[in-house]
Amino acid sequence: MLALQAFTPEPLAGALGIGVAEARKIIAAVHRGDALADLRGLTGVTRGAMAAARARGHVPSLEVRAIRPSAVDPFVKLALGTADGHVVEAVRIPLEREGRFSACVSSQAGCALACAFCATGRLGLARNLEVWEIVEQVRLVRATLGPGQRVHGVVFQGMGEPLANVDRVIAAIRVMNDPCALAIDSRAITVCTSGLPSGIRQLAREVPKVRLGLSIASARPDVRRRLMPIDAAHPLDDVLEAVEEHARATGLAPMWAVTPLAGVNDTEEDAVALAALVRRFESRAGVRPRLSIVPYNAIAADGQDPFRRGDVEIFLAHLKAEGVKPHLRYSGGGDIGAACGQLAGKP
């Protein structure tokens, strides 16, 4: 059976043997509701097209295991169950403009990359999510909203490495962007990666208006490799070469994320190395990366947390002294395990 919420019009028309105009109407009906019953009464759709959609398509959903609002800020976490027993998490993030939200979505159940400061990395990888499972997270976040509210953007920064599931992620982005489906502006979608060069280049080719985020961790290779084992397979210089190509091809400045950890990557030496890397990138790519400093969020409730939060203010001061103006990101939902690095597939 075809998961109808995973399609844009042309592929659906081809799969069902119907006209593209009819496929557009079917997709619009699916995304306005949640069942094939919404196809009834559609003008401009033949009985044959409706019959094909009902015979070969359905609108599956993830099981909503829990919806947990934070008690300290307007963040909300959704724990969603898959048919084969995994739990993936999505987060509803409030934006500055009232009534607008971003959906932070997962691309995998678990993650194979084992970044030291990320709870998901402790789980290992169970499997990639399907296109419809990615799209459905946005739809379920949207279902929590009230009148006049909407999902304005999407960030692939939930569970998993998006570029390890790049084909499905790109297919999901196309559904999110399609005006018949979720109608989210590509420029309001960000794909965050630990650094897979081939996937970065594929994003530039196939969805050039989508923004790119990169987890840096440290500009010092030995420190980055300690924190992010993927650096052994894809050293930062190789990753940044792909990010430079992405910036030149798209004209979009990448976002770099760094989480200062006490005594690990939060020293003046770290700040100087990071500032030098920013300047080098700008000279090569022609755009300056947007540097986002993300405070560390505890990832273990059992007292076995491997790190302590670095002194963010001192680190920011060191960067500013080097002529770099970073952005301090607010990472909300820490009390419900929804902040950056905390998602661990728990209801």
C-alpha positions in Angstrom: 0.0 0.0 0.0 1.2 3.5 -0.8 1.5 6.0 2.1 -0.3 8.9 0.4 1.2 11.5 2.7 4.7 10.6 1.3 3.9 11.7 -2.2 4.1 14.9 -4.3 1.7 15.1 -7.3 3.8 13.8 -10.2 5.0 10.6 -8.5 1.6 9.9 -7.2 0.0 10.4 -10.6 2.5 7.9 -12.1 2.0 5.4 -9.3 -1.8 5.4 -9.6 -2.1 6.0 -13.3 -4.1 9.2 -12.9 -3.8 12.8 -14.0 -1.4 15.2 -12.2 -4.3 17.6 -11.5 -6.2 14.8 -9.9 -3.2 13.8 -7.8 -2.8 17.3 -6.6 -6.4 17.3 -5.3 -6.0 14.0 -3.6 -2.8 15.1 -1.9 -4.4 18.3 -0.8 -7.4 16.4 0.7 -5.0 14.0 2.5 -3.1 16.9 4.1 -6.2 18.7 5.1 -7.4 15.7 7.0 -6.1 12.3 8.0 -8.3 9.7 6.2 -9.3 8.7 2.7 -12.8 9.7 3.5 -11.7 13.2 2.8 -11.6 12.3 -0.8 -15.3 12.1 -1.1 -17.0 15.0 -3.0 -13.8 16.3 -4.5 -14.6 18.1 -7.7 -12.4 17.5 -10.7 -11.4 14.0 -9.5 -12.8 11.0 -11.4 -14.3 8.0 -9.7 -11.5 5.9 -11.2 -8.9 8.1 -9.6 -10.6 7.9 -6.2 -11.0 4.2 -6.6 -7.3 3.8 -7.4 -6.3 5.9 -4.4 -8.5 3.9 -2.1 -7.4 0.5 -3.5 -3.7 1.2 -3.5 -3.2 3.9 -1.0 -3.7 4.6 2.7 -2.7 7.3 5.3 -0.8 5.5 8.0 0.2 7.2 11.2 2.6 6.9 14.0 1.2 6.1 17.5 1.2 9.1 19.8 2.7 7.6 22.9 3.0 10.9 24.8 2.8 14.7 24.3 4.8 16.4 27.0 4.8 20.2 27.4 7.7 21.8 29.2 6.9 23.5 32.5 9.5 26.2 32.0 9.1 27.3 28.3 6.7 26.8 25.4 8.5 23.7 24.0 6.5 20.4 23.5 7.9 17.0 22.9 6.0 14.2 21.1 7.0 10.6 21.6 5.8 8.6 18.6 5.7 4.8 18.2 6.4 3.0 14.9 4.6 -0.1 13.8 7.7 -2.2 14.6 8.0 -1.0 18.2 10.5 1.9 18.0 9.9 5.3 19.6 11.1 8.4 17.8 10.7 11.9 19.1 9.7 15.3 17.6 9.7 18.7 19.2 7.4 21.6 18.7 9.6 24.8 18.9 8.0 28.2 19.3 9.2 31.0 17.0 9.4 34.7 17.8 6.3 35.5 15.8 3.3 34.4 17.9 1.4 31.5 16.5 4.3 30.2 14.4 6.3 27.1 15.2 9.1 24.9 13.9 9.0 21.1 14.0 12.2 19.4 15.0 12.0 16.0 13.4 13.9 12.7 13.5 15.2 10.9 10.4 16.3 7.6 12.1 15.3 5.4 15.0 18.5 5.7 17.0 21.8 6.8 15.5 25.0 5.0 14.6 27.4 8.0 15.0 27.9 7.9 18.8 28.6 11.6 19.3 29.7 11.9 22.9 27.4 14.7 23.8 24.2 13.3 22.3 21.8 10.9 24.1 20.6 9.5 20.8 24.1 8.3 20.0 24.0 6.0 23.0 21.2 4.0 21.5 22.9 2.8 18.4 21.0 2.7 15.1 17.8 0.6 14.7 16.8 1.7 11.2 16.1 4.6 8.9 12.7 6.1 9.0 10.5 5.9 5.9 9.4 9.1 4.0 5.9 9.0 5.4 7.2 8.5 9.0 9.3 11.7 8.6 6.4 13.7 7.1 4.0 12.3 9.7 6.0 13.9 12.5 5.3 17.3 11.0 1.6 16.5 10.6 1.4 15.3 14.2 3.1 18.5 15.5 0.6 20.5 13.4 -2.2 18.6 15.0 -1.3 20.0 18.4 -1.7 23.6 17.3 -4.7 25.8 17.8 -6.7 28.0 15.5 -4.5 30.5 13.7 -1.3 28.7 14.5 0.9 26.9 12.0 4.1 25.0 11.4 6.3 27.6 9.7 9.6 25.6 9.5 11.2 22.3 10.0 14.6 21.4 11.3 16.2 17.9 10.9 17.9 17.9 14.2 16.0 15.2 16.1 17.1 11.6 16.4 19.5 10.2 13.8 21.9 11.5 11.1 19.7 12.9 8.3 22.3 12.5 5.6 22.7 8.8 6.4 19.1 8.6 5.2 19.4 11.3 2.6 17.2 10.0 -0.2 14.2 9.7 2.1 15.0 13.0 3.8 15.0 14.8 0.4 11.7 13.1 -0.6 10.2 14.2 2.7 11.4 17.8 2.2 9.7 17.8 -1.2 6.4 16.9 0.4 6.9 19.5 3.1 7.6 22.1 0.5 4.9 21.2 -2.0 2.0 23.7 -2.0 -0.5 20.8 -2.3 0.9 19.1 0.8 2.4 20.9 3.8 3.4 24.1 1.9 6.4 25.0 4.0 9.0 27.3 2.4 12.2 25.5 1.6 14.1 28.4 3.1 12.5 27.6 6.5 13.8 24.0 6.4 17.2 23.2 7.8 19.1 19.9 7.6 21.6 19.4 10.3 24.5 17.0 9.9 27.5 15.7 11.7 29.3 15.7 8.4 28.7 13.4 5.5 30.2 15.1 2.4 28.3 13.1 -0.2 25.0 13.9 1.4 25.9 17.6 1.7 26.6 17.7 -2.1 23.4 15.9 -2.8 21.4 18.5 -0.8 23.0 21.2 -2.9 22.0 19.5 -6.1 18.5 18.4 -5.3 17.1 20.9 -2.7 19.3 24.0 -3.1 17.0 26.3 -1.2 17.1 24.2 2.0 19.5 25.4 4.6 22.4 23.4 6.0 23.5 23.1 9.6 26.8 21.4 10.6 27.8 20.2 14.0 31.4 21.3 14.5 32.1 20.4 18.1 35.7 21.7 17.9 38.0 23.3 15.3 40.8 21.2 16.7 40.9 17.9 14.9 42.0 15.8 17.9 39.3 17.2 20.1 36.6 16.8 17.4 37.5 13.2 16.8 37.2 12.5 20.5 33.7 14.0 20.6 32.5 12.9 17.1 33.9 9.5 15.9 32.6 10.2 12.4 35.6 12.5 12.0 37.8 9.5 11.6 36.0 8.5 8.4 35.2 12.1 7.3 37.8 14.6 8.7 36.6 18.1 9.2 38.6 19.5 6.3 36.9 17.1 3.9 33.5 18.0 5.3 34.1 21.7 5.1 35.2 21.3 1.5 31.7 20.0 0.8 30.1 22.7 2.9 32.0 25.3 0.9 30.7 23.8 -2.4 27.2 23.9 -0.9 27.5 27.6 0.0 28.9 28.5 -3.4 26.2 26.5 -5.2 23.2 27.8 -3.1 24.4 31.2 -1.9 23.3 30.2 1.6 25.5 30.6 4.6 25.7 27.4 6.6 24.9 27.3 10.3 27.7 25.9 12.5 26.8 24.5 15.9 29.3 24.2 18.8 28.5 23.0 22.3 31.1 24.2 24.8 32.0 21.4 27.3 33.9 22.2 30.4 37.6 21.5 30.1 37.1 19.9 26.7 36.5 22.5 23.9 35.6 25.7 25.8 39.1 27.3 26.2 40.5 30.4 24.7 42.6 28.1 22.5 39.4 26.5 21.2 37.8 29.9 20.5 40.9 31.1 18.6 41.0 28.0 16.5 37.2 28.2 15.8 37.5 31.9 14.8 40.3 31.1 12.4 38.2 28.4 10.8 35.3 30.8 10.3 37.6 33.3 8.6 39.2 30.6 6.4 35.8 29.4 5.4 34.6 32.9 4.5 37.7 33.5 2.4 37.1 30.3 0.4 33.3 30.2 0.2 32.5 33.9 0.0 30.0 33.7 2.9 30.5 33.7 6.6 29.0 30.8 8.5 26.4 31.6 11.1 28.0 30.4 14.3 25.5 29.0 16.8 26.7 28.3 20.4 24.5 25.7 22.0 24.8 25.3 25.8 25.3 21.7 26.8 22.2 19.8 28.1 22.6 16.9 30.5 22.0 13.6 28.7 22.0 11.2 31.6 19.5 11.1 34.5 21.5 8.4 36.3 24.4 10.7 37.4 26.7 9.2 34.8 26.8 12.3 32.6 30.2 12.4 30.9 30.4 16.2 30.6 29.6 19.5 32.4 28.4 22.6 30.6 31.3 24.9 29.7 31.3 28.6 30.6 29.3 29.9 27.6 29.7 33.6 28.4 33.5 33.4 28.6 33.6 31.3 25.4 31.5 33.9 23.7 33.8 36.7 24.9 36.8 34.9 23.5 35.1 34.6 20.1 34.1 38.2 20.0 37.6 39.2 20.9 38.6 37.3 17.7 36.2 39.3 15.6 33.5 36.6 15.4 29.9 37.4 16.4 28.3 34.1 17.4 24.6 33.6 18.2 23.7 32.0 21.6 21.0 29.5 20.9 18.2 29.0 23.4 17.7 25.2 23.7 14.4 24.7 25.3 12.5 21.8 26.8 15.3 20.6 29.0 13.0 19.6 31.8 11.2 17.1 29.5 14.3 15.8 27.7 13.5 17.8 24.5 16.6 20.1 24.4 19.5 19.7 21.9 21.2 16.4 22.4 18.6 14.9 24.8 16.3 13.0 22.5 16.5 9.3 23.5 13.3 7.7 22.3 11.5 7.8 25.6 7.7 8.3 26.1 
